């Protein structure tokens, strides 16, 4: 899997992402692979699956366990 670099928190070790699952946010530790600084993308080797919804940028400041709705507007 390849995701935008701003979907991964690399300021702390181990790196992690904030995933929306079951209507709530959850912090998930990930293992990173290759990083492309030109396109600002990073490979995730483990921790998340294709189709998982990851929060990016400032949204990573949301506390794990916070209810979220990431579907289309109603």
N, C-alpha and C positions, 0 to 999 in steps of 0.2 A: 504494500500500500504506500502511496505517496500522498502527502498532505501539505498544505501551506505551513511554512515554518511558524507562523503566528498562531497555529493551532496547538503547538507543543510548548510547554513551559520547560525551558532548559536552564533557567536561572537557579534551580534547585536540583540536587541529585537524589534519587534517580529522576530522569525526565518523566513528565506526566502530561496527560490531557484531561480535559473536563468533557465528559460524555453525557449526552441527554439520553436517558433510558428509563422507560416506565413512568414518564411524566416527571422525573426528578433528575438532578445533576449528580454525577458521581465522578470522583477523582480516580483515574486509572494510570498506573505506572506502565510505561512503554519502554521497549528496547528499540533504539534508533539504529539505522543503517547509514546509507549514503546521504550526504547533504549537498544540495546545489545552491550555492550562494547567489548565482546569477538569476535563477528563477525563484529563489526563496522558497524552495520545497525541500522536504525531508522524507526519507523512507522510514516507515515503521515496520519493524520485523516481528514484533509481538506486543500483545496487550489489547489491541482493538481488532475489529473485523470489518471487512468490506460492508458498507451500508450503515455503519455506526454514525451517529450525528455528533460531531465534535464542535464545541464552542470555541470561537477564535477571538484573539485580541483582548479587549477590555472585558469581554464576557467571561474570561477565565477567572475574574475576581469574584464571581458568584460563589457563594458558600456551597460546598457539596451537600446534597440533600434538599436543596431548594427546588420547589415545584417549578417546572417550566413547560411551555407549550411551544413546540418548534414547528408545528404544522402550518399549513397555509391559513391566511386570515379567514374567519368565518363570515 
